[in-house]
């Protein structure tokens, strides 16, 4: 049975006069969205499975339950001004409310597309949006044919489960037909998308906000570094030529328009050696790389998500200062609390912890370093991370 927990010191949601935003999911993205919404005068409601979820501690009202349960969402969101998601895993059916008069973000059809790589890649290709070579495989026979065929023109390929999987999970690299059987088993014998290896020189992401009227704004381009499939560091502004920046921003805006998105869209892209830009993945929500905007941009990604949903002005987002965001994974907690005073001794640094129990590979928080130049911010971030990573095992 679904249990409900209200923060007793807060006003009763049924009698409150503030417009409310219902957030489906309780992770750190939901927590930071709650914080932005509350600061902007909105009442934040969160549905998530655990009362200890990060967003549960930030919400004005937390409902303990399945955020993909359409009946629960319908009852909780009644009278809300907007419903939004913080993860692709939320069932689109939870957003399908014929009697809901508020804003649904990112939209039922958008949520359906972005949670299935087959639909996402096909959508991009059908709308003429730049995407690398890919094939779909539903069965082992399909998989064998696709891998053998694609390896004729590419030294290696990557197979990704159509649904689920993130931070490097749910994907396997292959460079030989001998690996097909074991790879299929490892991936769970489910439908997959197979992509040719992309010889990129940089990974970037672009965040754009779009409202119901079709008004849009776009953020400065971000440059990302991944380690073991997990985002390690994000730089703003991306150190890329102006033509690459313009192409990437235009591509992100075109994608948001094609989707008819309401809210926030993050488009992850590859930059090729010849200056071309290809889309890798979409996230119709705030994104890990966008955390850096919290200290470096005129509006954070979370503020602009609220603006897009609530019909507030989508003003151009400008860069205030160069900066670098570095993810802090649970590995740093293996031998106790990491020495965060080493980070905070830097006047340019801030630390944001999510309040989660540590485990290897889990995103526990992030730090942001700002400086007059990107090089200085990067040097300070690397210095701080090195100080956290040099502890000797007990």
ABEGO torsion letter per residue (X at the ends): XBBBBBBAABBBAAABABBBBBBBEABAAAAAAAAAAAAAGBBBBBBBABAABAAAAABABBBBEBAABAAAAAAAABGBABBBBABAABBAAAABBAABABBBOAEAAAAAAAABAAAAAAAAAAAGBBBBBBBBBABAAAAAAAAAAAAAABABBBBBBABEEBGGBGBBBBABAAAAAAAAAAAGGBBBBBBBBBBBABBBBBBBBBBAAGBBBBBBBBBBBBBGGBBABBBOBBBBBAAAAAAAAAAAAAAAAAAGBBEBBBBBBBBBAAGBBBBABBBBBBBAAAAAAAAABABBAAAAAAAAAAGBBBBBBBBABBBBBBBBBAAAAAAEBBBAAAAAABAABBBBBAGBBBBBGBBAEBBBBBBABAAAAAAAAAAAAAAAAABBBX
